[in-house]
Amino acid sequence: MSARDTALTVLIACRRGGAWSDAALKQQLARDRLDRRDAALATRLCASVLQNRLLLDEWLSRYCKGRLTDLQPAVLEILRLALCQLRFFDRLPPSAVVNEAVEQAKRLTNPKAAGLVNGVLRAVLRDPSRLTLPEALWLRYSHPQELVELLRQSVGEEKLEPLLRADNEAPPACLQTNLLKTDTPTLRAALEAEGLTAAPHPWLPDCLLLTGGGIEQTEAFQNGWFYVQDAAARLAVEALDLRPGQRVLDCCAAPGGKSFAAAIALEDRGSLTACDIHPHKLTLIEKGAARLGVTCLTALEKDASVPDPAWREGFDRILADVPCSGLGVIRKKPDIRYKDLGPTRELPAVQRRILEAQATHLKPGGLLVYSTCTVLRRENEAVVEAFLADHPEFRAEAFEFPGLGSVPTGMRTLLPCDDGTDGFFIARLRKS
């Protein structure tokens, strides 16, 4: 099985079953048993096709005589994958790309379709002048028009194109050092000894940026020396101002990264309750905590939107990283951009219910951090401002971001184009 075959299988699975590409890719890589180099190539191919799907279709329409919608789904995915390689992967020989695409079409479709694939791709090689970038931003950066308009309303015209461009870039993996077991220089040396390239994060302490795949196969990972978490998520935990011995609640904890960051900030001393509504995700949190050597964490099945009278004013710190549209992590999950935006309109009501419920669990004088991985104002500032208007006992409190400066209003949206992080919103609320 080649990297191209693996990538094509994942793309077809995503199209047919609506699977998320990251989960489908992880499963397919395990089945195909690719080495680290081919696994990395398959990952890059999948991401690049999804990041540029609308643009690729625009280009293909300039070479195909009929409508793309009339093509067999597998044929269209083969053409997208091949054109993506021809346009964006300079080190892959064009003849090899075309030949493998034709062979894929023969195996998965029929000789007539293979001939069409060959004809279209040979036309691209003969006349690449038609591969010009369209003026329309939604086509140029492959974000559906409705999404582009929604982002424009939230980030403004000036930030719109830089944000769309950043969504199509591949960020390095962001690793947080587990200070309960090691230090950052030791971790970096261990990773580089295994052939990976690690560099210190430009402004976040005890954080490494990693290039190269196979992170979970490293001895350092198996030993629990690090966990994977974007810098923005780590900042949400930093905003809690944690101290050893405190009682802390992470009310929407899966997949667990922020809980692990909180446990390390607590020096594994105190009480950390990590909740989620899905039981299978609690198992993942518990396994992660065990790998990292975290003992202060207790995982509980809990609906964060329902207050628990037994927890009334029982926590010093609460993190409410609420369910959201996820539009701040498009660069890591490129297929999010193509999902139906309709259901996201209901999210602010859910987010407000969670905020209301968790407010009852916070001690007077305590801190509650509300966060999302989206850049939409309706899920961020609008939710917090409405909550504060109804709760005079809470106020937004100014704080400092390590490396990024002060947040005088107590709330800020991070953008990949400005901050090099995921798109993320963080608000720090103090209960009087």
Summary of the structure (lengths in Angstrom):
residues: 432
radius of gyration: 23.3
end to end distance: 60.9
largest distance: 72.6
contacts: 1440
relative contact order: 0.09
helix: 51%
strand: 16%
